């Protein structure tokens, strides 16, 4: 279903020209790679486009340290928006990817997994839908 792809720095795109072409915008695993100012500006541009009827963001619930890897400077984590940021803007917010205490060690994603922790985390995922501040990541959704 996809025919055209665009590889670009989201901060360099002319979103005022691009966004009117869409009625839904899904931004997964992007906000944490922007500064707070850049993330808030992106969110504002998306929210201010009247044609967009569905908006979804997925991002970590806490700041996770991540430096460049694979020789890609854009992999660095620069900021974090709390689930309450989106709740205060009228989004429905759900926890995803299980509890953070099983997936995060300090400010770093846990790199080693045991089968028992993976099973336990998977079993707890439905419960953590309702506790986004304690989930590994969260999903913020707005339907207009």
The first five atom37 places (N, CA, C, CB, O) and aatype in JSON, in Angstrom:
{
  "aatype": [20, 20, 20, 20, 20, 20, 20, 20, 20, 20, 20, 20, 20, 20, 20, 20, 20, 20, 20, 20, 20, 20, 20, 20, 20, 20, 20, 20, 20, 20, 20, 20, 20, 20, 20, 20, 20, 20, 20, 20, 20, 20, 20, 20, 20, 20, 20, 20, 20, 20, 20, 20, 20, 20, 20, 20, 20, 20, 20, 20, 20, 20, 20, 20, 20, 20, 20, 20, 20, 20, 20, 20, 20, 20, 20, 20, 20, 20, 20, 20, 20, 20, 20, 20, 20, 20, 20, 20, 20, 20, 20, 20, 20, 20, 20, 20, 20, 20, 20, 20, 20, 20, 20, 20, 20, 20, 20, 20, 20, 20, 20, 20, 20, 20, 20, 20, 20, 20, 20, 20, 20, 20, 20, 20, 20, 20, 20, 20, 20, 20, 20, 20, 20, 20, 20, 20, 20, 20, 20, 20, 20, 20, 20, 20],
  "atom_mask": [
    [1, 1, 1, 1, 1],
    [1, 1, 1, 1, 1],
    [1, 1, 1, 1, 1],
    [1, 1, 1, 1, 1],
    [1, 1, 1, 1, 1],
    [1, 1, 1, 1, 1],
    [1, 1, 1, 1, 1],
    [1, 1, 1, 1, 1],
    [1, 1, 1, 1, 1],
    [1, 1, 1, 1, 1],
    [1, 1, 1, 1, 1],
    [1, 1, 1, 1, 1],
    [1, 1, 1, 1, 1],
    [1, 1, 1, 1, 1],
    [1, 1, 1, 1, 1],
    [1, 1, 1, 1, 1],
    [1, 1, 1, 1, 1],
    [1, 1, 1, 1, 1],
    [1, 1, 1, 1, 1],
    [1, 1, 1, 1, 1],
    [1, 1, 1, 1, 1],
    [1, 1, 1, 1, 1],
    [1, 1, 1, 1, 1],
    [1, 1, 1, 1, 1],
    [1, 1, 1, 1, 1],
    [1, 1, 1, 1, 1],
    [1, 1, 1, 1, 1],
    [1, 1, 1, 1, 1],
    [1, 1, 1, 1, 1],
    [1, 1, 1, 1, 1],
    [1, 1, 1, 1, 1],
    [1, 1, 1, 1, 1],
    [1, 1, 1, 1, 1],
    [1, 1, 1, 1, 1],
    [1, 1, 1, 1, 1],
    [1, 1, 1, 1, 1],
    [1, 1, 1, 1, 1],
    [1, 1, 1, 1, 1],
    [1, 1, 1, 1, 1],
    [1, 1, 1, 1, 1],
    [1, 1, 1, 1, 1],
    [1, 1, 1, 1, 1],
    [1, 1, 1, 1, 1],
    [1, 1, 1, 1, 1],
    [1, 1, 1, 1, 1],
    [1, 1, 1, 1, 1],
    [1, 1, 1, 1, 1],
    [1, 1, 1, 1, 1],
    [1, 1, 1, 1, 1],
    [1, 1, 1, 1, 1],
    [1, 1, 1, 1, 1],
    [1, 1, 1, 1, 1],
    [1, 1, 1, 1, 1],
    [1, 1, 1, 1, 1],
    [1, 1, 1, 1, 1],
    [1, 1, 1, 1, 1],
    [1, 1, 1, 1, 1],
    [1, 1, 1, 1, 1],
    [1, 1, 1, 1, 1],
    [1, 1, 1, 1, 1],
    [1, 1, 1, 1, 1],
    [1, 1, 1, 1, 1],
    [1, 1, 1, 1, 1],
    [1, 1, 1, 1, 1],
    [1, 1, 1, 1, 1],
    [1, 1, 1, 1, 1],
    [1, 1, 1, 1, 1],
    [1, 1, 1, 1, 1],
    [1, 1, 1, 1, 1],
    [1, 1, 1, 1, 1],
    [1, 1, 1, 1, 1],
    [1, 1, 1, 1, 1],
    [1, 1, 1, 1, 1],
    [1, 1, 1, 1, 1],
    [1, 1, 1, 1, 1],
    [1, 1, 1, 1, 1],
    [1, 1, 1, 1, 1],
    [1, 1, 1, 1, 1],
    [1, 1, 1, 1, 1],
    [1, 1, 1, 1, 1],
    [1, 1, 1, 1, 1],
    [1, 1, 1, 1, 1],
    [1, 1, 1, 1, 1],
    [1, 1, 1, 1, 1],
    [1, 1, 1, 1, 1],
    [1, 1, 1, 1, 1],
    [1, 1, 1, 1, 1],
    [1, 1, 1, 1, 1],
    [1, 1, 1, 1, 1],
    [1, 1, 1, 1, 1],
    [1, 1, 1, 1, 1],
    [1, 1, 1, 1, 1],
    [1, 1, 1, 1, 1],
    [1, 1, 1, 1, 1],
    [1, 1, 1, 1, 1],
    [1, 1, 1, 1, 1],
    [1, 1, 1, 1, 1],
    [1, 1, 1, 1, 1],
    [1, 1, 1, 1, 1],
    [1, 1, 1, 1, 1],
    [1, 1, 1, 1, 1],
    [1, 1, 1, 1, 1],
    [1, 1, 1, 1, 1],
    [1, 1, 1, 1, 1],
    [1, 1, 1, 1, 1],
    [1, 1, 1, 1, 1],
    [1, 1, 1, 1, 1],
    [1, 1, 1, 1, 1],
    [1, 1, 1, 1, 1],
    [1, 1, 1, 1, 1],
    [1, 1, 1, 1, 1],
    [1, 1, 1, 1, 1],
    [1, 1, 1, 1, 1],
    [1, 1, 1, 1, 1],
    [1, 1, 1, 1, 1],
    [1, 1, 1, 1, 1],
    [1, 1, 1, 1, 1],
    [1, 1, 1, 1, 1],
    [1, 1, 1, 1, 1],
    [1, 1, 1, 1, 1],
    [1, 1, 1, 1, 1],
    [1, 1, 1, 1, 1],
    [1, 1, 1, 1, 1],
    [1, 1, 1, 1, 1],
    [1, 1, 1, 1, 1],
    [1, 1, 1, 1, 1],
    [1, 1, 1, 1, 1],
    [1, 1, 1, 1, 1],
    [1, 1, 1, 1, 1],
    [1, 1, 1, 1, 1],
    [1, 1, 1, 1, 1],
    [1, 1, 1, 1, 1],
    [1, 1, 1, 1, 1],
    [1, 1, 1, 1, 1],
    [1, 1, 1, 1, 1],
    [1, 1, 1, 1, 1],
    [1, 1, 1, 1, 1],
    [1, 1, 1, 1, 1],
    [1, 1, 1, 1, 1],
    [1, 1, 1, 1, 1],
    [1, 1, 1, 1, 1],
    [1, 1, 1, 1, 1],
    [1, 1, 1, 1, 1],
    [1, 1, 1, 1, 1]
  ],
  "atom_positions": [
    [[0.81, -1.21, 0.0], [0.0, 0.0, 0.0], [0.85, 1.26, 0.0], [-0.92, 0.0, 1.19], [0.34, 2.35, -0.27]],
    [[2.14, 1.13, 0.3], [3.02, 2.3, 0.29], [3.76, 2.36, -1.03], [4.01, 2.26, 1.47], [4.32, 1.36, -1.49]],
    [[3.76, 3.53, -1.63], [4.46, 3.7, -2.9], [5.56, 4.73, -2.83], [3.48, 4.08, -3.98], [6.57, 4.62, -3.53]],
    [[5.38, 5.73, -1.99], [6.36, 6.8, -1.89], [6.91, 6.86, -0.48], [5.74, 8.16, -2.3], [6.16, 6.82, 0.5]],
    [[8.23, 6.95, -0.37], [8.89, 7.05, 0.91], [9.75, 8.3, 0.92], [9.74, 5.79, 1.21], [10.25, 8.74, -0.11]],
    [[9.9, 8.87, 2.09], [10.69, 10.08, 2.25], [11.66, 9.87, 3.39], [9.78, 11.33, 2.49], [11.23, 9.62, 4.52]],
    [[12.93, 9.96, 3.13], [13.96, 9.87, 4.15], [14.46, 11.29, 4.4], [15.14, 8.92, 3.72], [15.09, 11.89, 3.53]],
    [[14.16, 11.82, 5.6], [14.5, 13.22, 5.87], [14.53, 13.48, 7.36], [13.51, 14.16, 5.19], [14.0, 12.71, 8.16]],
    [[15.16, 14.57, 7.73], [15.13, 15.07, 9.09], [13.78, 15.76, 9.27], [16.34, 16.05, 9.38], [13.46, 16.7, 8.55]],
    [[12.99, 15.3, 10.23], [11.63, 15.84, 10.41], [11.65, 17.33, 10.7], [10.92, 15.1, 11.54], [10.68, 18.03, 10.41]],
    [[12.76, 17.82, 11.28], [12.86, 19.25, 11.58], [13.1, 20.09, 10.33], [13.98, 19.49, 12.56], [12.94, 21.31, 10.37]],
    [[13.47, 19.46, 9.23], [13.75, 20.17, 7.99], [12.59, 20.11, 7.0], [14.99, 19.61, 7.34], [12.63, 20.75, 5.94]],
    [[11.55, 19.36, 7.33], [10.42, 19.21, 6.41], [9.49, 20.41, 6.48], [9.63, 17.93, 6.73], [9.36, 21.05, 7.53]],
    [[8.86, 20.73, 5.37], [7.85, 21.78, 5.34], [6.51, 21.14, 5.69], [7.81, 22.49, 3.92], [5.72, 20.78, 4.81]],
    [[6.26, 20.99, 7.0], [5.05, 20.3, 7.45], [3.77, 21.03, 7.08], [5.1, 20.09, 8.94], [2.72, 20.42, 6.91]],
    [[3.86, 22.36, 6.95], [2.67, 23.12, 6.55], [2.2, 22.71, 5.16], [2.97, 24.63, 6.59], [1.02, 22.81, 4.84]],
    [[3.12, 22.25, 4.33], [2.78, 21.79, 2.98], [2.38, 20.32, 2.98], [3.97, 22.0, 2.04], [1.5, 19.92, 2.21]],
    [[3.0, 19.51, 3.82], [2.78, 18.07, 3.83], [1.52, 17.66, 4.6], [3.98, 17.37, 4.43], [0.73, 16.86, 4.11]],
    [[1.32, 18.21, 5.79], [0.24, 17.76, 6.67], [-1.17, 17.89, 6.09], [0.3, 18.52, 7.93], [-2.0, 17.01, 6.35]],
    [[-1.49, 18.93, 5.31], [-2.85, 19.02, 4.77], [-3.24, 17.85, 3.86], [-3.0, 20.3, 4.0], [-4.42, 17.67, 3.56]],
    [[-2.28, 17.07, 3.42], [-2.56, 15.93, 2.54], [-3.04, 14.7, 3.3], [-1.32, 15.59, 1.74], [-3.41, 13.7, 2.69]],
    [[-3.02, 14.76, 4.64], [-3.33, 13.59, 5.45], [-4.52, 13.85, 6.36], [-2.12, 13.18, 6.27], [-4.78, 14.98, 6.76]],
    [[-5.24, 12.76, 6.69], [-6.31, 12.88, 7.68], [-5.96, 12.12, 8.96], [-7.63, 12.35, 7.1], [-6.72, 12.15, 9.92]],
    [[-4.81, 11.44, 8.97], [-4.32, 10.76, 10.16], [-2.8, 10.89, 10.2], [-4.75, 9.26, 10.17], [-2.12, 10.84, 9.18]],
    [[-2.28, 11.05, 11.42], [-0.83, 11.13, 11.61], [-0.46, 10.21, 12.77], [-0.36, 12.62, 11.87], [-1.03, 10.3, 13.86]],
    [[0.51, 9.34, 12.52], [1.01, 8.42, 13.53], [2.5, 8.65, 13.66], [0.69, 6.91, 13.17], [3.25, 8.52, 12.69]],
    [[2.92, 9.0, 14.86], [4.33, 9.32, 15.13], [4.82, 8.37, 16.22], [4.51, 10.83, 15.56], [4.57, 8.59, 17.4]],
    [[5.51, 7.32, 15.82], [5.99, 6.31, 16.76], [7.51, 6.39, 16.86], [5.55, 4.88, 16.33], [8.21, 6.42, 15.85]],
    [[8.0, 6.41, 18.1], [9.44, 6.35, 18.37], [10.22, 7.47, 17.69], [9.99, 5.02, 17.92], [11.29, 7.25, 17.14]],
    [[9.66, 8.68, 17.74], [10.3, 9.85, 17.15], [10.55, 10.94, 18.19], [9.45, 10.4, 16.01], [11.63, 11.52, 18.23]],
    [[9.56, 11.23, 19.03], [9.63, 12.38, 19.92], [10.86, 12.37, 20.82], [8.4, 12.44, 20.77], [11.44, 13.43, 21.07]],
    [[11.26, 11.2, 21.3], [12.41, 11.12, 22.21], [13.72, 11.47, 21.52], [12.5, 9.72, 22.8], [14.73, 11.7, 22.2]],
    [[13.73, 11.53, 20.2], [14.93, 11.88, 19.44], [15.0, 13.37, 19.12], [14.98, 11.08, 18.16], [15.93, 13.82, 18.46]],
    [[14.02, 14.12, 19.6], [13.96, 15.57, 19.39], [14.17, 16.28, 20.72], [12.59, 15.98, 18.76], [13.97, 15.7, 21.78]],
    [[14.6, 17.54, 20.66], [14.63, 18.34, 21.88], [13.18, 18.58, 22.3], [15.41, 19.69, 21.68], [12.26, 18.4, 21.5]],
    [[12.98, 18.99, 23.55], [11.61, 19.29, 24.01], [10.96, 20.34, 23.13], [11.61, 19.76, 25.48], [9.79, 20.23, 22.76]],
    [[11.73, 21.37, 22.79], [11.2, 22.45, 21.95], [10.78, 21.9, 20.58], [12.26, 23.56, 21.78], [9.7, 22.24, 20.08]],
    [[11.62, 21.08, 19.98], [11.3, 20.5, 18.67], [10.08, 19.58, 18.75], [12.51, 19.72, 18.11], [9.22, 19.6, 17.87]],
    [[10.01, 18.77, 19.8], [8.87, 17.85, 19.97], [7.57, 18.63, 20.13], [9.1, 16.93, 21.19], [6.57, 18.31, 19.49]],
    [[7.59, 19.64, 20.98], [6.38, 20.44, 21.19], [5.97, 21.18, 19.93], [6.6, 21.44, 22.33], [4.78, 21.33, 19.65]],
    [[6.94, 21.65, 19.16], [6.64, 22.32, 17.89], [6.01, 21.35, 16.88], [7.92, 22.94, 17.3], [5.05, 21.7, 16.2]],
    [[6.55, 20.15, 16.79], [5.99, 19.13, 15.9], [4.55, 18.81, 16.3], [6.85, 17.85, 15.92], [3.66, 18.76, 15.45]],
    [[4.33, 18.58, 17.57], [2.98, 18.27, 18.07], [2.02, 19.41, 17.75], [3.0, 18.01, 19.58], [0.9, 19.17, 17.3]],
    [[2.46, 20.63, 17.97], [1.62, 21.8, 17.69], [1.25, 21.89, 16.21], [2.33, 23.07, 18.12], [0.1, 22.16, 15.88]],
    [[2.22, 21.67, 15.34], [1.94, 21.72, 13.89], [0.93, 20.66, 13.49], [3.24, 21.55, 13.08], [0.03, 20.91, 12.68]],
    [[1.07, 19.47, 14.05], [0.13, 18.39, 13.73], [-1.26, 18.73, 14.26], [0.61, 17.04, 14.33], [-2.25, 18.58, 13.55]],
    [[-1.33, 19.19, 15.5], [-2.63, 19.52, 16.1], [-3.31, 20.7, 15.43], [-2.44, 19.82, 17.58], [-4.54, 20.77, 15.42]],
    [[-2.54, 21.61, 14.87], [-3.12, 22.8, 14.24], [-3.59, 22.58, 12.81], [-2.13, 23.91, 14.25], [-4.16, 23.48, 12.2]],
    [[-3.37, 21.38, 12.27], [-3.83, 21.08, 10.92], [-5.28, 20.59, 11.0], [-2.91, 20.01, 10.24], [-5.52, 19.5, 11.53]],
    [[-6.25, 21.36, 10.48], [-7.67, 21.0, 10.62], [-8.08, 19.72, 9.9], [-8.51, 22.11, 10.13], [-9.06, 19.09, 10.29]],
    [[-7.37, 19.31, 8.86], [-7.74, 18.1, 8.12], [-7.48, 16.82, 8.89], [-7.0, 18.04, 6.81], [-8.09, 15.79, 8.61]],
    [[-6.59, 16.88, 9.87], [-6.19, 15.67, 10.58], [-7.24, 15.31, 11.62], [-4.81, 15.86, 11.25], [-7.54, 16.09, 12.52]],
    [[-7.79, 14.11, 11.48], [-8.87, 13.63, 12.35], [-8.39, 12.62, 13.38], [-9.97, 13.02, 11.52], [-9.07, 12.37, 14.37]],
    [[-7.2, 12.03, 13.15], [-6.66, 11.01, 14.06], [-5.18, 11.28, 14.26], [-6.89, 9.57, 13.51], [-4.43, 11.43, 13.29]],
    [[-4.76, 11.35, 15.54], [-3.36, 11.58, 15.87], [-2.94, 10.53, 16.9], [-3.13, 13.03, 16.42], [-3.66, 10.28, 17.86]],
    [[-1.77, 9.92, 16.69], [-1.24, 8.96, 17.67], [0.26, 9.17, 17.82], [-1.55, 7.5, 17.23], [0.99, 9.32, 16.84]],
    [[0.7, 9.17, 19.07], [2.12, 9.27, 19.41], [2.48, 8.08, 20.3], [2.44, 10.62, 20.11], [1.71, 7.71, 21.19]],
    [[3.65, 7.49, 20.07], [4.18, 6.44, 20.94], [5.59, 6.85, 21.32], [4.16, 5.02, 20.25], [6.4, 7.17, 20.45]],
    [[5.87, 6.84, 22.64], [7.16, 7.28, 23.13], [7.42, 6.67, 24.51], [7.23, 8.83, 23.19], [6.47, 6.24, 25.16]],
    [[8.67, 6.61, 24.96], [8.94, 6.07, 26.29], [8.26, 6.9, 27.39], [10.44, 6.02, 26.54], [8.09, 8.11, 27.25]],
    [[7.89, 6.24, 28.48], [7.22, 6.93, 29.57], [8.21, 7.69, 30.46], [6.42, 5.94, 30.41], [7.8, 8.59, 31.19]],
    [[9.47, 7.34, 30.4], [10.51, 8.04, 31.15], [11.68, 8.31, 30.2], [10.98, 7.21, 32.4], [11.78, 7.71, 29.12]],
    [[12.57, 9.21, 30.62], [13.75, 9.47, 29.79], [14.67, 8.26, 29.83], [14.49, 10.74, 30.26], [15.07, 7.8, 30.9]],
    [[15.01, 7.75, 28.66], [15.95, 6.64, 28.53], [17.2, 7.14, 27.83], [15.32, 5.45, 27.74], [17.14, 7.71, 26.74]],
    [[18.33, 6.93, 28.47], [19.58, 7.34, 27.85], [19.87, 6.45, 26.65], [20.74, 7.29, 28.87], [19.84, 5.23, 26.74]],
    [[20.15, 7.09, 25.55], [20.56, 6.35, 24.35], [21.44, 7.27, 23.52], [19.32, 5.85, 23.52], [21.03, 8.37, 23.14]],
    [[22.64, 6.82, 23.26], [23.59, 7.59, 22.46], [23.5, 7.16, 21.0], [25.04, 7.4, 23.0], [22.68, 6.32, 20.63]],
    [[24.36, 7.75, 20.18], [24.45, 7.37, 18.77], [24.81, 5.89, 18.67], [25.49, 8.24, 18.02], [25.59, 5.38, 19.47]],
    [[24.26, 5.22, 17.72], [24.74, 3.89, 17.38], [24.49, 3.64, 15.91], [24.05, 2.81, 18.24], [23.73, 4.36, 15.27]],
    [[25.14, 2.62, 15.37], [25.12, 2.34, 13.94], [25.55, 3.57, 13.13], [23.71, 1.9, 13.51], [25.08, 3.79, 12.02]],
    [[26.47, 4.37, 13.72], [26.96, 5.58, 13.09], [25.83, 6.54, 12.71], [27.76, 5.23, 11.86], [25.92, 7.26, 11.71]],
    [[24.78, 6.54, 13.51], [23.6, 7.37, 13.23], [23.37, 8.3, 14.41], [22.35, 6.5, 12.96], [22.9, 7.88, 15.47]],
    [[23.69, 9.57, 14.23], [23.51, 10.55, 15.31], [22.05, 10.76, 15.69], [24.12, 11.88, 14.9], [21.76, 11.23, 16.79]],
    [[21.13, 10.41, 14.8], [19.71, 10.61, 15.09], [19.13, 9.56, 16.03], [18.92, 10.6, 13.8], [17.98, 9.67, 16.43]],
    [[19.92, 8.56, 16.39], [19.46, 7.55, 17.34], [19.5, 8.06, 18.78], [20.31, 6.3, 17.21], [18.91, 7.44, 19.67]],
    [[20.19, 9.16, 19.02], [20.33, 9.71, 20.37], [18.98, 10.14, 20.94], [21.29, 10.9, 20.37], [18.16, 10.71, 20.23]],
    [[18.76, 9.85, 22.22], [17.58, 10.35, 22.91], [17.91, 11.72, 23.5], [17.11, 9.36, 24.03], [18.93, 11.9, 24.16]],
    [[17.04, 12.68, 23.24], [17.29, 14.05, 23.68], [16.28, 14.56, 24.7], [17.28, 14.97, 22.49], [16.56, 15.53, 25.4]],
    [[15.11, 13.91, 24.8], [14.08, 14.46, 25.69], [13.06, 13.39, 26.05], [13.37, 15.65, 25.03], [13.15, 12.24, 25.62]],
    [[12.1, 13.81, 26.86], [11.0, 12.94, 27.24], [9.78, 13.79, 27.55], [11.38, 12.05, 28.45], [9.88, 14.79, 28.26]],
    [[8.64, 13.39, 27.03], [7.37, 14.01, 27.38], [6.6, 13.01, 28.23], [6.55, 14.44, 26.09], [6.45, 11.85, 27.83]],
    [[6.12, 13.44, 29.36], [5.42, 12.52, 30.26], [4.03, 12.22, 29.71], [5.31, 13.12, 31.68], [3.49, 13.0, 28.92]],
    [[3.44, 11.11, 30.12], [2.06, 10.82, 29.71], [1.09, 11.95, 30.08], [1.6, 9.52, 30.36], [0.12, 12.19, 29.36]],
    [[1.35, 12.63, 31.19], [0.46, 13.73, 31.6], [0.49, 14.9, 30.63], [0.84, 14.22, 32.97], [-0.5, 15.63, 30.52]],
    [[1.59, 15.09, 29.92], [1.66, 16.14, 28.9], [0.51, 15.95, 27.9], [3.03, 16.12, 28.17], [-0.18, 16.9, 27.56]],
    [[0.34, 14.71, 27.44], [-0.72, 14.43, 26.46], [-2.1, 14.37, 27.11], [-0.44, 13.1, 25.75], [-3.07, 14.82, 26.5]],
    [[-2.2, 13.84, 28.32], [-3.5, 13.82, 29.01], [-4.03, 15.24, 29.15], [-3.37, 13.15, 30.41], [-5.23, 15.48, 28.96]],
    [[-3.15, 16.17, 29.49], [-3.56, 17.57, 29.65], [-3.98, 18.22, 28.34], [-2.44, 18.36, 30.27], [-4.63, 19.27, 28.35]],
    [[-3.61, 17.63, 27.22], [-4.0, 18.14, 25.91], [-5.21, 17.39, 25.35], [-2.83, 18.02, 24.94], [-5.58, 17.59, 24.19]],
    [[-5.84, 16.54, 26.18], [-7.07, 15.86, 25.76], [-6.87, 14.52, 25.06], [-7.83, 16.75, 24.88], [-7.81, 14.01, 24.45]],
    [[-5.68, 13.96, 25.13], [-5.43, 12.66, 24.52], [-5.83, 11.53, 25.45], [-3.95, 12.52, 24.14], [-5.79, 11.68, 26.67]],
    [[-6.22, 10.41, 24.88], [-6.35, 9.17, 25.64], [-4.95, 8.58, 25.69], [-7.41, 8.17, 24.98], [-4.27, 8.51, 24.66]],
    [[-4.51, 8.16, 26.85], [-3.14, 7.68, 27.02], [-3.15, 6.28, 27.63], [-2.31, 8.66, 27.91], [-3.79, 6.04, 28.65]],
    [[-2.44, 5.38, 26.97], [-2.39, 3.98, 27.4], [-0.93, 3.53, 27.53], [-3.15, 3.08, 26.4], [-0.07, 3.92, 26.74]],
    [[-0.68, 2.7, 28.53], [0.64, 2.1, 28.67], [0.8, 0.95, 27.69], [0.87, 1.62, 30.11], [-0.14, 0.19, 27.47]],
    [[1.98, 0.83, 27.1], [2.26, -0.27, 26.18], [3.64, -0.86, 26.51], [2.21, 0.21, 24.7], [4.47, -0.21, 27.14]],
    [[3.86, -2.06, 26.07], [5.14, -2.75, 26.2], [5.47, -3.21, 27.61], [6.23, -1.87, 25.71], [6.63, -3.46, 27.93]],
    [[4.47, -3.32, 28.46], [4.68, -3.89, 29.79], [5.27, -2.92, 30.79], [5.58, -5.07, 29.68], [5.53, -1.76, 30.47]],
    [[5.48, -3.4, 32.01], [5.94, -2.54, 33.09], [7.39, -2.08, 32.9], [5.81, -3.25, 34.42], [8.25, -2.85, 32.47]],
    [[7.64, -0.82, 33.24], [8.99, -0.28, 33.09], [9.97, -0.96, 34.02], [8.98, 1.23, 33.34], [11.14, -1.11, 33.67]],
    [[9.54, -1.37, 35.21], [10.49, -1.97, 36.16], [11.09, -3.27, 35.65], [9.81, -2.21, 37.49], [12.14, -3.69, 36.14]],
    [[10.46, -3.91, 34.69], [11.03, -5.13, 34.1], [11.85, -4.83, 32.84], [9.93, -6.11, 33.76], [12.6, -5.69, 32.37]],
    [[11.71, -3.62, 32.32], [12.34, -3.29, 31.04], [13.39, -2.19, 31.12], [11.29, -2.87, 30.08], [14.12, -1.97, 30.15]],
    [[13.48, -1.51, 32.26], [14.41, -0.38, 32.41], [15.28, -0.61, 33.63], [13.64, 0.96, 32.53], [14.81, -1.04, 34.68]],
    [[16.55, -0.32, 33.47], [17.5, -0.41, 34.57], [18.16, 0.95, 34.7], [18.56, -1.55, 34.34], [18.98, 1.32, 33.86]],
    [[17.8, 1.7, 35.75], [18.26, 3.09, 35.87], [17.59, 3.91, 34.79], [19.81, 3.19, 35.76], [16.36, 3.97, 34.72]],
    [[18.39, 4.55, 33.94], [17.86, 5.31, 32.8], [18.16, 4.62, 31.49], [18.43, 6.72, 32.78], [18.16, 5.25, 30.43]],
    [[18.42, 3.32, 31.54], [18.78, 2.58, 30.34], [17.81, 1.44, 30.1], [20.21, 2.04, 30.45], [17.36, 0.79, 31.05]],
    [[17.47, 1.18, 28.82], [16.67, -0.01, 28.54], [17.46, -1.25, 28.95], [16.27, -0.09, 27.03], [18.67, -1.33, 28.72]],
    [[16.78, -2.2, 29.56], [17.45, -3.43, 29.97], [17.87, -4.19, 28.71], [16.51, -4.31, 30.87], [17.04, -4.46, 27.84]],
    [[19.13, -4.52, 28.62], [19.67, -5.17, 27.42], [19.63, -6.69, 27.51], [21.09, -4.72, 27.19], [19.68, -7.37, 26.49]],
    [[19.55, -7.22, 28.72], [19.5, -8.67, 28.88], [18.11, -9.07, 29.33], [20.57, -9.15, 29.9], [17.52, -8.44, 30.21]],
    [[17.59, -10.1, 28.73], [16.26, -10.56, 29.05], [16.31, -12.03, 29.46], [15.3, -10.36, 27.87], [17.07, -12.82, 28.9]],
    [[15.51, -12.36, 30.42], [15.35, -13.77, 30.76], [13.98, -14.2, 30.26], [15.52, -14.02, 32.31], [13.08, -13.37, 30.11]],
    [[13.83, -15.45, 30.03], [12.54, -15.97, 29.56], [11.46, -15.69, 30.58], [12.63, -17.49, 29.27], [10.35, -15.31, 30.21]],
    [[11.76, -15.88, 31.87], [10.74, -15.66, 32.9], [10.32, -14.19, 32.96], [11.26, -16.12, 34.27], [9.14, -13.91, 33.11]],
    [[11.28, -13.24, 32.85], [10.93, -11.81, 32.86], [10.11, -11.45, 31.62], [12.2, -10.94, 32.94], [9.18, -10.66, 31.71]],
    [[10.47, -12.02, 30.49], [9.72, -11.74, 29.26], [8.28, -12.23, 29.37], [10.41, -12.4, 28.05], [7.35, -11.53, 28.98]],
    [[8.1, -13.43, 29.89], [6.75, -13.98, 30.06], [5.96, -13.14, 31.06], [6.82, -15.46, 30.53], [4.81, -12.8, 30.81]],
    [[6.59, -12.81, 32.19], [5.93, -12.02, 33.22], [5.53, -10.65, 32.67], [6.85, -11.85, 34.45], [4.41, -10.19, 32.92]],
    [[6.43, -10.0, 31.93], [6.15, -8.69, 31.34], [4.98, -8.78, 30.35], [7.4, -8.14, 30.62], [4.11, -7.92, 30.34]],
    [[4.98, -9.81, 29.54], [3.9, -10.0, 28.56], [2.56, -10.21, 29.26], [4.21, -11.2, 27.63], [1.55, -9.66, 28.83]],
    [[2.55, -11.0, 30.31], [1.31, -11.25, 31.05], [0.77, -9.99, 31.72], [1.53, -12.33, 32.08], [-0.44, -9.84, 31.89]],
    [[1.67, -9.08, 32.11], [1.26, -7.85, 32.8], [0.84, -6.74, 31.84], [2.38, -7.36, 33.66], [0.26, -5.75, 32.29]],
    [[1.11, -6.88, 30.56], [0.81, -5.8, 29.6], [-0.63, -5.3, 29.66], [1.09, -6.28, 28.21], [-0.83, -4.09, 29.68]],
    [[-1.63, -6.17, 29.7], [-3.01, -5.65, 29.76], [-3.27, -4.77, 30.98], [-4.01, -6.8, 29.75], [-3.98, -3.77, 30.88]],
    [[-2.71, -5.13, 32.11], [-2.89, -4.33, 33.33], [-2.24, -2.96, 33.19], [-2.3, -5.07, 34.54], [-2.79, -1.96, 33.63]],
    [[-1.07, -2.92, 32.57], [-0.35, -1.67, 32.46], [-0.89, -0.74, 31.38], [1.09, -1.95, 32.19], [-0.41, 0.38, 31.22]],
    [[-1.88, -1.19, 30.63], [-2.58, -0.28, 29.73], [-3.11, 0.92, 30.5], [-3.74, -1.01, 29.01], [-3.16, 2.03, 29.97]],
    [[-3.51, 0.69, 31.75], [-4.15, 1.72, 32.56], [-3.17, 2.46, 33.46], [-5.24, 1.1, 33.4], [-3.57, 3.33, 34.24]],
    [[-1.88, 2.13, 33.36], [-0.85, 2.79, 34.16], [0.3, 3.24, 33.26], [-0.33, 1.84, 35.27], [1.42, 2.72, 33.37]],
    [[0.04, 4.21, 32.38], [1.05, 4.59, 31.4], [2.33, 5.15, 32.02], [0.47, 5.61, 30.47], [3.4, 5.01, 31.42]],
    [[2.25, 5.77, 33.19], [3.46, 6.31, 33.8], [4.38, 5.2, 34.31], [3.11, 7.26, 34.95], [5.55, 5.45, 34.58]],
    [[3.86, 3.99, 34.44], [4.66, 2.86, 34.91], [4.94, 1.85, 33.81], [3.95, 2.17, 36.06], [5.5, 0.78, 34.07]],
    [[4.55, 2.17, 32.58], [4.79, 1.29, 31.44], [6.1, 1.67, 30.76], [3.61, 1.37, 30.43], [6.59, 2.79, 30.92]],
    [[6.64, 0.75, 30.02], [7.87, 1.01, 29.28], [7.67, 2.18, 28.32], [8.33, -0.25, 28.51], [8.48, 3.11, 28.29]],
    [[6.6, 2.13, 27.54], [6.23, 3.17, 26.59], [4.76, 3.49, 26.77], [6.53, 2.74, 25.12], [4.04, 2.76, 27.46]],
    [[4.32, 4.56, 26.16], [2.89, 4.85, 26.18], [2.43, 5.29, 24.8], [2.57, 5.94, 27.23], [3.22, 5.72, 23.96]],
    [[1.14, 5.16, 24.59], [0.48, 5.53, 23.35], [-0.54, 6.61, 23.67], [-0.21, 4.29, 22.66], [-1.42, 6.42, 24.51]],
    [[-0.41, 7.75, 23.01], [-1.33, 8.88, 23.19], [-2.14, 9.02, 21.91], [-0.56, 10.21, 23.52], [-1.59, 9.14, 20.82]],
    [[-3.48, 9.0, 22.05], [-4.37, 9.02, 20.88], [-5.39, 10.14, 21.02], [-5.09, 7.66, 20.71], [-5.95, 10.37, 22.09]],
    [[-5.62, 10.83, 19.9], [-6.69, 11.85, 19.86], [-7.47, 11.65, 18.57], [-6.1, 13.32, 19.95], [-6.9, 11.58, 17.48]],
    [[-8.78, 11.54, 18.72], [-9.7, 11.46, 17.56], [-10.53, 12.73, 17.6], [-10.62, 10.15, 17.61], [-11.11, 13.07, 18.62]],
    [[-10.57, 13.44, 16.44], [-11.3, 14.72, 16.41], [-12.46, 14.65, 15.43], [-10.37, 15.88, 16.04], [-13.19, 15.63, 15.27]]
  ]
}
